[in-house]
Amino acid sequence: MAYAVVARYHCAPENEPAVRAALLKAREHTRSEPANLAYEVHAEVDAPGGFVLYEQYTDRAGFEAHKAAQHFRELIVETVWPLLTDRSVTFADVL
């Protein structure tokens, strides 16, 4: 069963360009992971600094492998997360 992740990130407007650039770079790397089925980055229209990520993996183990990747640590954990003012994540099995 495929495994989906929906993450909502919010940063201050002055940090939006840095967060956007890191998320787009993360998308490039993540889409080449063997277990990745989708990785979409969306900018919220009515919320400056708001982003929604939709990710889909073959299974939960594929997502765990993604979290262990060097690009995840460098781009998300070390670059994006410190710039966020709010973050929420939802995990779901794809039916």
N, C-alpha and C positions, 0 to 999 in steps of 0.2 A: 504494500500500500504506500503510495507517495505521501510525502510529508511536506507541509507548507508552513511558511513563516511569514507573518505580516508584522513589520516593524514600523512604528511611527516615531519620527525624530523631530525635535524642534530645537533650533538654535537662535541666537540673537541675529538680527538682520546683517550686522557687520561681519558675522562669521559664515554667512550663507555661501559665498563663493568658495571658501576653503572646504566646507562640508560637501558641497555639490561636486567639486573636483575629486575629492577622495572617494565619494560614493560611485562616481562614474568609473574611476580607475578600478575600484573593487569589483564593479560589474564585469569589466573586461576579464579580470583574473578568475572570478567565480564561474563565469559561463564556460570556462575551459576545464573545470573540475569534472571528473567522470560521473559523479552522482548528481550533478546539477541539471535540472530540467528547465528552470526559468529563474531569472533574476532581473526584476524590473525596478527602476528607480523613478519615482514620481515626485514632482514639486507641487505642493498644495497651492492652488490658485488664489485662494482668499486668506492665506496665512503665510506671510513672509517668514522665511526661515523654517517652514514646515516641509517635511519629506515623508513619503510613504514608500516602503520597500515591500515588494512581493517576491518571495523566494519559494522555489519548489525543488525538492530533492527526491531521489528514488526511494529513500527511506530515512528514518531518523539517524541511522549510522552515517549516511551521506552528509547530513547536516552537521553531525559531530566532527566529521573529517574536515568539513569547511571551517568550523570554528578553530581547528587545530592548525590550519594553514598559516604560513608566514604572512601572506598578504592580508589575511583577516586581522592578525595582531597589529601589523604596521598601519594599515589604512583605517580600520574600524576602531579597534581598542585604543591605539595610541594617538590617532589623528582625529577621528570623528567624535568618539565618546567624550573626550575632555571638553569639547566645544558645545555640547548639548546642554540645554536648559531643561529638557524633558525627553523621556524615552519610554515607550511601552512596546511590548512584544507579545504577539499571540501565536500559539502553535496549534496546528490542526492536521488531522489526517484528511487526505483528499479522498472524497467518496467517488 
